[in-house]
Amino acid sequence: MDSEYPIKLFDFAGISTYPLESRKSKVHVEMFGKVLDGSENVLAFISKLPHILAGESLRNLIRAILYARSTGKP
């Protein structure tokens, strides 16, 4: 079956490339979550969450709750 849209080949002549390793990354391996050994407490669990996305959001929420409690806010 023929397409009603003509297919044009893309010209790669004007494209320059560079090694992916030289690109700055927003995420590093050190930011990933750590494995729990099963005997650790809640503080250890929180400290081993990833330092990106939801893990960092949960830490921020905990900090806000602790700050509110320490300043007598509801």
MOPAC internal coordinates of N, CA, C and O (Angstrom, degrees):
PM7 1SCF
backbone

  N    0.0000 0     0.00 0     0.00 0    0    0    0
  C    1.4416 1     0.00 0     0.00 0    1    0    0
  C    1.5248 1   108.43 1     0.00 0    2    1    0
  O    1.2310 1   119.95 1   -50.37 1    3    2    1
  N    1.2744 1   117.70 1   129.63 1    3    2    1
  C    1.4597 1   123.14 1  -179.86 1    5    3    2
  C    1.5229 1   110.52 1   -84.04 1    6    5    3
  O    1.2310 1   121.39 1   -34.96 1    7    6    5
  N    1.3319 1   114.94 1   145.04 1    7    6    5
  C    1.4602 1   120.79 1   178.07 1    9    7    6
  C    1.5177 1   109.57 1   -83.10 1   10    9    7
  O    1.2310 1   120.92 1   -33.83 1   11   10    9
  N    1.3201 1   115.85 1   146.17 1   11   10    9
  C    1.4607 1   118.60 1   176.80 1   13   11   10
  C    1.5294 1   110.98 1   -79.40 1   14   13   11
  O    1.2310 1   120.52 1   168.72 1   15   14   13
  N    1.3340 1   116.60 1   -11.28 1   15   14   13
  C    1.4531 1   121.51 1   178.55 1   17   15   14
  C    1.5221 1   108.93 1  -103.64 1   18   17   15
  O    1.2310 1   120.33 1   -53.72 1   19   18   17
  N    1.3127 1   116.97 1   126.28 1   19   18   17
  C    1.4633 1   118.60 1   179.90 1   21   19   18
  C    1.5291 1   110.35 1   -69.35 1   22   21   19
  O    1.2310 1   120.85 1   -40.81 1   23   22   21
  N    1.3064 1   115.97 1   139.19 1   23   22   21
  C    1.4567 1   121.51 1   179.75 1   25   23   22
  C    1.5225 1   108.01 1   -93.70 1   26   25   23
  O    1.2310 1   121.56 1   -59.72 1   27   26   25
  N    1.3424 1   114.62 1   120.28 1   27   26   25
  C    1.4583 1   119.80 1   178.94 1   29   27   26
  C    1.5265 1   107.69 1  -106.39 1   30   29   27
  O    1.2310 1   120.52 1   -46.72 1   31   30   29
  N    1.3119 1   116.61 1   133.28 1   31   30   29
  C    1.4548 1   120.93 1   177.14 1   33   31   30
  C    1.5220 1   109.38 1   -72.14 1   34   33   31
  O    1.2310 1   120.79 1   -37.90 1   35   34   33
  N    1.3174 1   116.09 1   142.10 1   35   34   33
  C    1.4547 1   121.74 1  -179.59 1   37   35   34
  C    1.5185 1   109.35 1   -86.42 1   38   37   35
  O    1.2310 1   120.79 1   -44.60 1   39   38   37
  N    1.3196 1   116.09 1   135.40 1   39   38   37
  C    1.4620 1   121.16 1   179.33 1   41   39   38
  C    1.5305 1   109.26 1   -91.53 1   42   41   39
  O    1.2310 1   120.27 1   -67.20 1   43   42   41
  N    1.3233 1   117.09 1   112.80 1   43   42   41
  C    1.4609 1   122.78 1  -178.63 1   45   43   42
  C    1.5311 1   112.27 1   -88.02 1   46   45   43
  O    1.2310 1   119.19 1  -176.18 1   47   46   45
  N    1.2999 1   119.16 1     3.82 1   47   46   45
  C    1.4669 1   122.30 1  -174.09 1   49   47   46
  C    1.5274 1   112.40 1   -61.82 1   50   49   47
  O    1.2310 1   119.34 1   145.22 1   51   50   49
  N    1.3159 1   118.86 1   -34.78 1   51   50   49
  C    1.4607 1   121.23 1  -176.51 1   53   51   50
  C    1.5172 1   114.71 1   -89.14 1   54   53   51
  O    1.2310 1   120.05 1  -175.41 1   55   54   53
  N    1.3164 1   117.51 1     4.59 1   55   54   53
  C    1.4610 1   120.89 1  -176.23 1   57   55   54
  C    1.5222 1   110.08 1   -94.20 1   58   57   55
  O    1.2310 1   121.36 1   -48.25 1   59   58   57
  N    1.3293 1   115.00 1   131.75 1   59   58   57
  C    1.4669 1   118.90 1   174.01 1   61   59   58
  C    1.5250 1   107.84 1  -109.84 1   62   61   59
  O    1.2310 1   120.73 1   -30.97 1   63   62   61
  N    1.3031 1   116.21 1   149.03 1   63   62   61
  C    1.4603 1   121.11 1  -178.05 1   65   63   62
  C    1.5197 1   109.88 1  -119.01 1   66   65   63
  O    1.2310 1   121.17 1   -15.77 1   67   66   65
  N    1.3176 1   115.36 1   164.23 1   67   66   65
  C    1.4556 1   121.56 1   175.24 1   69   67   66
  C    1.5198 1   107.51 1  -148.52 1   70   69   67
  O    1.2310 1   119.75 1   -21.91 1   71   70   69
  N    1.3396 1   118.09 1   158.09 1   71   70   69
  C    1.4621 1   120.13 1  -178.22 1   73   71   70
  C    1.5298 1   111.11 1   -66.31 1   74   73   71
  O    1.2310 1   120.49 1   -41.64 1   75   74   73
  N    1.2990 1   116.68 1   138.36 1   75   74   73
  C    1.4555 1   122.11 1   178.82 1   77   75   74
  C    1.5263 1   110.95 1   -60.54 1   78   77   75
  O    1.2310 1   120.10 1   147.50 1   79   78   77
  N    1.3293 1   117.42 1   -32.50 1   79   78   77
  C    1.4683 1   122.03 1  -179.65 1   81   79   78
  C    1.5269 1   112.11 1   -62.48 1   82   81   79
  O    1.2310 1   120.01 1   153.97 1   83   82   81
  N    1.3259 1   117.59 1   -26.03 1   83   82   81
  C    1.4618 1   120.32 1  -178.33 1   85   83   82
  C    1.5257 1   112.26 1   -83.63 1   86   85   83
  O    1.2310 1   120.15 1   171.16 1   87   86   85
  N    1.3091 1   117.31 1    -8.84 1   87   86   85
  C    1.4601 1   121.70 1  -178.37 1   89   87   86
  C    1.5234 1   110.66 1   -80.59 1   90   89   87
  O    1.2310 1   120.58 1   -44.07 1   91   90   89
  N    1.3173 1   116.51 1   135.93 1   91   90   89
  C    1.4602 1   120.41 1   177.93 1   93   91   90
  C    1.5219 1   108.60 1   -70.28 1   94   93   91
  O    1.2310 1   120.89 1   -45.75 1   95   94   93
  N    1.3198 1   115.89 1   134.25 1   95   94   93
  C    1.4554 1   121.09 1  -178.29 1   97   95   94
  C    1.5204 1   109.85 1  -112.08 1   98   97   95
  O    1.2310 1   120.43 1   -34.27 1   99   98   97
  N    1.3260 1   116.79 1   145.73 1   99   98   97
  C    1.4621 1   121.46 1   177.88 1  101   99   98
  C    1.5240 1   111.55 1   -81.98 1  102  101   99
  O    1.2310 1   120.05 1   160.81 1  103  102  101
  N    1.3157 1   117.51 1   -19.19 1  103  102  101
  C    1.4620 1   122.00 1  -176.25 1  105  103  102
  C    1.5238 1   109.27 1  -123.70 1  106  105  103
  O    1.2310 1   121.30 1   -44.54 1  107  106  105
  N    1.3286 1   115.12 1   135.46 1  107  106  105
  C    1.4594 1   121.47 1   177.83 1  109  107  106
  C    1.5226 1   109.16 1  -122.18 1  110  109  107
  O    1.2310 1   120.45 1   -22.02 1  111  110  109
  N    1.2997 1   116.75 1   157.98 1  111  110  109
  C    1.4623 1   122.17 1  -177.35 1  113  111  110
  C    1.5251 1   111.32 1   -56.53 1  114  113  111
  O    1.2310 1   120.27 1   144.72 1  115  114  113
  N    1.3267 1   117.10 1   -35.28 1  115  114  113
  C    1.4674 1   120.60 1  -178.92 1  117  115  114
  C    1.5284 1   112.04 1   -62.70 1  118  117  115
  O    1.2310 1   120.24 1   159.97 1  119  118  117
  N    1.3238 1   117.14 1   -20.03 1  119  118  117
  C    1.4622 1   121.65 1  -177.52 1  121  119  118
  C    1.5298 1   112.54 1   -84.08 1  122  121  119
  O    1.2310 1   120.17 1   168.77 1  123  122  121
  N    1.3133 1   117.28 1   -11.23 1  123  122  121
  C    1.4631 1   120.81 1  -178.88 1  125  123  122
  C    1.5217 1   110.42 1   -69.17 1  126  125  123
  O    1.2310 1   120.61 1   -18.63 1  127  126  125
  N    1.3219 1   116.44 1   161.37 1  127  126  125
  C    1.4586 1   121.31 1   177.79 1  129  127  126
  C    1.5213 1   111.32 1   -68.82 1  130  129  127
  O    1.2310 1   121.11 1   -21.29 1  131  130  129
  N    1.3122 1   115.49 1   158.71 1  131  130  129
  C    1.4674 1   121.97 1   179.10 1  133  131  130
  C    1.5286 1   109.50 1  -108.25 1  134  133  131
  O    1.2310 1   120.60 1   -21.04 1  135  134  133
  N    1.3024 1   116.46 1   158.96 1  135  134  133
  C    1.4621 1   122.49 1  -178.52 1  137  135  134
  C    1.5238 1   109.85 1   -82.62 1  138  137  135
  O    1.2310 1   120.46 1   -44.85 1  139  138  137
  N    1.3291 1   116.73 1   135.15 1  139  138  137
  C    1.4646 1   122.11 1   174.25 1  141  139  138
  C    1.5159 1   108.99 1   -88.14 1  142  141  139
  O    1.2310 1   120.58 1   -31.67 1  143  142  141
  N    1.3265 1   116.49 1   148.33 1  143  142  141
  C    1.4627 1   118.59 1   178.71 1  145  143  142
  C    1.5265 1   112.51 1   -92.67 1  146  145  143
  O    1.2310 1   119.83 1   177.12 1  147  146  145
  N    1.3259 1   117.94 1    -2.88 1  147  146  145
  C    1.4594 1   120.93 1   176.24 1  149  147  146
  C    1.5077 1   114.30 1    98.33 1  150  149  147
  O    1.2310 1   119.99 1   161.29 1  151  150  149
  N    1.3186 1   117.63 1   -18.71 1  151  150  149
  C    1.4654 1   119.95 1  -179.04 1  153  151  150
  C    1.5270 1   111.75 1  -106.48 1  154  153  151
  O    1.2310 1   120.35 1  -175.20 1  155  154  153
  N    1.3175 1   116.93 1     4.80 1  155  154  153
  C    1.4598 1   120.38 1  -175.03 1  157  155  154
  C    1.5284 1   111.93 1   -86.16 1  158  157  155
  O    1.2310 1   121.10 1   -22.04 1  159  158  157
  N    1.3303 1   115.51 1   157.96 1  159  158  157
  C    1.4589 1   120.76 1  -177.67 1  161  159  158
  C    1.5291 1   111.66 1   -88.19 1  162  161  159
  O    1.2310 1   120.89 1     4.85 1  163  162  161
  N    1.3277 1   115.90 1  -175.15 1  163  162  161
  C    1.4652 1   121.39 1  -177.12 1  165  163  162
  C    1.5253 1   111.21 1   -64.77 1  166  165  163
  O    1.2310 1   119.85 1   141.64 1  167  166  165
  N    1.3203 1   117.90 1   -38.36 1  167  166  165
  C    1.4646 1   120.17 1   178.84 1  169  167  166
  C    1.5259 1   111.43 1   -61.72 1  170  169  167
  O    1.2310 1   120.56 1   139.56 1  171  170  169
  N    1.3189 1   116.54 1   -40.44 1  171  170  169
  C    1.4654 1   120.22 1   177.16 1  173  171  170
  C    1.5215 1   110.28 1   -65.53 1  174  173  171
  O    1.2310 1   120.80 1   140.36 1  175  174  173
  N    1.3319 1   116.07 1   -39.64 1  175  174  173
  C    1.4650 1   120.49 1   177.88 1  177  175  174
  C    1.5248 1   110.25 1   -59.28 1  178  177  175
  O    1.2310 1   120.56 1   131.68 1  179  178  177
  N    1.3260 1   116.54 1   -48.32 1  179  178  177
  C    1.4672 1   120.75 1  -178.74 1  181  179  178
  C    1.5220 1   110.64 1   -64.23 1  182  181  179
  O    1.2310 1   120.09 1   139.83 1  183  182  181
  N    1.3158 1   117.43 1   -40.17 1  183  182  181
  C    1.4672 1   119.91 1  -179.13 1  185  183  182
  C    1.5236 1   112.21 1   -67.91 1  186  185  183
  O    1.2310 1   120.26 1   157.05 1  187  186  185
  N    1.3221 1   117.11 1   -22.95 1  187  186  185
  C    1.4657 1   120.36 1  -178.43 1  189  187  186
  C    1.5259 1   113.44 1   -95.81 1  190  189  187
  O    1.2310 1   120.43 1  -179.29 1  191  190  189
  N    1.3264 1   116.78 1     0.71 1  191  190  189
  C    1.4626 1   119.36 1   174.44 1  193  191  190
  C    1.5246 1   108.78 1   -66.53 1  194  193  191
  O    1.2310 1   119.86 1   -23.72 1  195  194  193
  N    1.3253 1   117.87 1   156.28 1  195  194  193
  C    1.4627 1   119.49 1   178.36 1  197  195  194
  C    1.5318 1   111.00 1   -61.66 1  198  197  195
  O    1.2310 1   120.57 1   -31.14 1  199  198  197
  N    1.3055 1   116.51 1   148.86 1  199  198  197
  C    1.4643 1   121.43 1   178.02 1  201  199  198
  C    1.5243 1   110.23 1   -92.88 1  202  201  199
  O    1.2310 1   120.75 1  -143.63 1  203  202  201
  N    1.3188 1   116.17 1    36.37 1  203  202  201
  C    1.4587 1   122.88 1   177.30 1  205  203  202
  C    1.5209 1   108.89 1  -140.73 1  206  205  203
  O    1.2310 1   120.66 1   -23.38 1  207  206  205
  N    1.2932 1   116.34 1   156.62 1  207  206  205
  C    1.4623 1   124.91 1   173.49 1  209  207  206
  C    1.5217 1   113.04 1    48.74 1  210  209  207
  O    1.2310 1   119.49 1    55.18 1  211  210  209
  N    1.3179 1   118.58 1  -124.82 1  211  210  209
  C    1.4664 1   122.38 1  -172.52 1  213  211  210
  C    1.5200 1   112.57 1   -64.80 1  214  213  211
  O    1.2310 1   119.68 1   148.93 1  215  214  213
  N    1.3170 1   118.22 1   -31.07 1  215  214  213
  C    1.4613 1   120.62 1   177.91 1  217  215  214
  C    1.5197 1   110.85 1   -61.97 1  218  217  215
  O    1.2310 1   120.54 1   135.27 1  219  218  217
  N    1.3097 1   116.56 1   -44.73 1  219  218  217
  C    1.4645 1   120.86 1   178.62 1  221  219  218
  C    1.5232 1   110.68 1   -70.85 1  222  221  219
  O    1.2310 1   119.95 1   144.04 1  223  222  221
  N    1.3163 1   117.69 1   -35.96 1  223  222  221
  C    1.4707 1   121.15 1   177.30 1  225  223  222
  C    1.5192 1   110.95 1   -62.57 1  226  225  223
  O    1.2310 1   119.92 1   139.38 1  227  226  225
  N    1.3223 1   117.75 1   -40.62 1  227  226  225
  C    1.4609 1   121.25 1   178.70 1  229  227  226
  C    1.5268 1   110.29 1   -64.98 1  230  229  227
  O    1.2310 1   119.91 1   138.06 1  231  230  229
  N    1.3235 1   117.78 1   -41.94 1  231  230  229
  C    1.4656 1   120.44 1   176.96 1  233  231  230
  C    1.5282 1   111.01 1   -60.71 1  234  233  231
  O    1.2310 1   120.44 1   137.61 1  235  234  233
  N    1.3326 1   116.77 1   -42.39 1  235  234  233
  C    1.4671 1   120.46 1   178.77 1  237  235  234
  C    1.5228 1   111.25 1   -63.19 1  238  237  235
  O    1.2310 1   120.10 1   139.89 1  239  238  237
  N    1.3203 1   117.41 1   -40.11 1  239  238  237
  C    1.4633 1   121.51 1   177.54 1  241  239  238
  C    1.5262 1   110.38 1   -62.72 1  242  241  239
  O    1.2310 1   120.38 1   134.84 1  243  242  241
  N    1.3135 1   116.88 1   -45.16 1  243  242  241
  C    1.4696 1   120.96 1   179.48 1  245  243  242
  C    1.5273 1   110.32 1   -61.37 1  246  245  243
  O    1.2310 1   120.28 1   136.48 1  247  246  245
  N    1.3457 1   117.06 1   -43.52 1  247  246  245
  C    1.4663 1   120.42 1   177.44 1  249  247  246
  C    1.5274 1   111.20 1   -60.12 1  250  249  247
  O    1.2310 1   120.25 1   137.21 1  251  250  249
  N    1.3339 1   117.13 1   -42.79 1  251  250  249
  C    1.4638 1   121.09 1  -179.40 1  253  251  250
  C    1.5247 1   111.13 1   -64.69 1  254  253  251
  O    1.2310 1   120.14 1   139.10 1  255  254  253
  N    1.3225 1   117.33 1   -40.90 1  255  254  253
  C    1.4710 1   121.29 1   178.61 1  257  255  254
  C    1.5242 1   110.08 1   -65.16 1  258  257  255
  O    1.2310 1   120.19 1   134.44 1  259  258  257
  N    1.3258 1   117.24 1   -45.56 1  259  258  257
  C    1.4666 1   120.64 1   179.15 1  261  259  258
  C    1.5261 1   111.56 1   -62.95 1  262  261  259
  O    1.2310 1   120.45 1   140.04 1  263  262  261
  N    1.3175 1   116.75 1   -39.96 1  263  262  261
  C    1.4665 1   120.56 1   178.05 1  265  263  262
  C    1.5283 1   110.37 1   -64.63 1  266  265  263
  O    1.2310 1   120.40 1   135.62 1  267  266  265
  N    1.3223 1   116.83 1   -44.38 1  267  266  265
  C    1.4652 1   120.84 1   179.50 1  269  267  266
  C    1.5252 1   110.70 1   -60.81 1  270  269  267
  O    1.2310 1   120.43 1   136.85 1  271  270  269
  N    1.3136 1   116.78 1   -43.15 1  271  270  269
  C    1.4791 1   120.03 1   178.92 1  273  271  270
  C    1.5180 1   111.46 1   -64.73 1  274  273  271
  O    1.2310 1   120.67 1   137.54 1  275  274  273
  N    1.3253 1   116.32 1   -42.46 1  275  274  273
  C    1.4700 1   119.15 1  -177.03 1  277  275  274
  C    1.5278 1   112.49 1   -69.41 1  278  277  275
  O    1.2310 1   120.11 1   156.42 1  279  278  277
  N    1.3244 1   117.39 1   -23.58 1  279  278  277
  C    1.4690 1   120.68 1   179.01 1  281  279  278
  C    1.5258 1   112.09 1   -99.63 1  282  281  279
  O    1.2310 1   120.18 1  -172.84 1  283  282  281
  N    1.3297 1   117.26 1     7.16 1  283  282  281
  C    1.4609 1   121.22 1   176.08 1  285  283  282
  C    1.5135 1   114.81 1    75.46 1  286  285  283
  O    1.2310 1   120.31 1  -159.48 1  287  286  285
  N    1.3054 1   117.01 1    20.52 1  287  286  285
  C    1.4698 1   120.44 1   178.35 1  289  287  286
  C    1.5263 1   109.02 1   -86.05 1  290  289  287
  O    1.2310 1   120.86 1   -29.07 1  291  290  289
  N    1.3349 1   115.96 1   150.93 1  291  290  289
  C    1.4800 1   118.21 1   179.99 1  293  291  290
  C    1.5156 1   112.86 1   -70.77 1  294  293  291
  O    1.2310 1   120.10 1   180.00 1  295  294  293

